[in-house]
Amino acid sequence: MRMRVFSGYMLLQGFAGASWWMCLVWIPSSRDYFTPQGAPDWTILSFWLADSLLFVVGSVLSGVFLLRGSSYARPVLWFTAGAVSYASLYCVGQSTLTGSAWLAAVAMLPAMCVTLWISVRYEILCRQ
């Protein structure tokens, strides 16, 4: 049961990340909520490749590997946790320095916390 919940969350996180990027591409006005005031669009759009591969694909692969009980689940989950943490802390740092774009930090911090929590819980389960 636990693996299905962990897997479901990671899959949801991946698909939510992909949906967020589609929104940024197809609805340009949405970018204003995630970029510092007065910053050009490229400040957020320049993250599409890294975010797509590391956050989106990493989350989906983590979910699939957890669901299948694959030996790849553990390293991919930790890799994804690192990628999500880096992106989250970047958003917090950017918002702290600019005083704006807090929605990005607010959106990423829960993803970071839950992904790290799942990683730790899975690690504990693997060691039992």
C-alpha positions in Angstrom: 0.0 0.0 0.0 2.8 2.4 1.0 4.6 1.9 -2.3 1.4 2.7 -4.3 1.0 6.0 -2.3 4.7 6.9 -2.8 4.4 6.0 -6.5 1.2 7.8 -7.0 2.6 11.0 -5.5 5.7 10.9 -7.6 3.7 10.3 -10.8 1.3 13.1 -9.8 4.3 15.4 -9.2 5.8 14.6 -12.6 2.6 15.2 -14.5 1.9 18.4 -12.5 5.4 19.7 -13.5 4.7 18.9 -17.1 1.3 20.6 -16.9 3.0 23.7 -15.3 5.5 23.9 -18.2 2.7 23.6 -20.7 0.9 26.4 -19.0 4.0 28.6 -19.1 4.4 28.0 -22.8 0.8 28.3 -23.9 -0.3 31.0 -21.5 2.6 33.6 -21.5 0.8 35.8 -18.9 1.2 33.0 -16.4 5.0 33.6 -16.3 4.5 36.8 -14.4 3.6 34.9 -11.3 6.8 32.9 -11.3 9.4 35.4 -12.3 10.9 38.4 -10.4 9.2 41.7 -11.2 10.5 43.2 -14.4 12.6 40.2 -15.3 12.4 39.0 -18.9 10.6 35.8 -19.8 13.9 34.0 -20.5 14.7 34.0 -16.7 12.1 31.3 -16.2 12.0 29.7 -19.7 15.7 29.0 -19.5 15.0 26.2 -17.0 12.7 24.2 -19.3 15.3 21.6 -20.3 16.8 20.9 -16.9 13.4 21.0 -15.2 11.8 18.7 -17.8 14.6 16.1 -17.6 15.4 16.2 -13.9 12.1 17.2 -12.2 9.4 15.9 -14.6 11.1 12.8 -16.0 12.8 12.0 -12.6 9.5 12.2 -10.8 7.7 10.0 -13.4 10.6 7.4 -13.4 10.6 7.4 -9.6 6.9 6.7 -9.6 7.2 3.9 -12.2 10.2 2.3 -10.5 8.5 2.4 -7.1 5.3 0.9 -8.5 7.2 -2.0 -10.2 9.5 -2.6 -7.2 12.5 -2.0 -9.4 16.0 -1.8 -8.0 16.3 1.5 -9.9 13.7 3.1 -7.6 16.2 4.0 -4.8 18.9 5.8 -6.8 16.4 7.5 -9.1 14.3 8.7 -6.2 17.3 10.1 -4.4 18.5 11.8 -7.7 15.1 13.3 -8.1 15.0 14.5 -4.5 18.3 16.3 -5.1 17.0 17.9 -8.3 13.8 19.0 -6.6 15.7 20.4 -3.6 18.1 22.4 -5.8 15.2 23.9 -7.8 13.3 24.7 -4.6 16.2 26.3 -2.9 17.0 28.3 -6.1 13.4 29.6 -6.0 13.6 30.6 -2.3 17.0 32.3 -2.9 15.6 34.2 -5.9 12.5 35.3 -4.0 14.6 36.3 -1.0 16.9 38.4 -3.1 14.3 40.1 -5.3 11.3 40.2 -2.9 9.1 38.8 -5.6 8.2 35.6 -7.4 7.2 33.9 -4.1 4.7 31.7 -5.8 7.5 29.7 -7.3 9.0 29.1 -3.9 5.6 28.3 -2.3 4.9 25.8 -5.1 8.3 24.1 -4.9 8.9 23.8 -1.2 6.1 21.2 -0.6 7.4 19.2 -3.5 10.9 19.3 -2.0 9.6 18.3 1.5 7.4 15.4 0.2 10.0 14.1 -2.2 12.7 14.1 0.6 10.2 12.5 3.0 9.4 9.7 0.5 13.1 9.2 -0.2 13.9 8.8 3.5 10.9 6.5 4.2 11.8 4.4 1.2 15.5 4.2 2.4 14.3 3.0 5.8 12.1 0.3 4.1 15.0 -0.9 2.0 17.2 -1.4 5.0 14.6 -3.5 7.0 
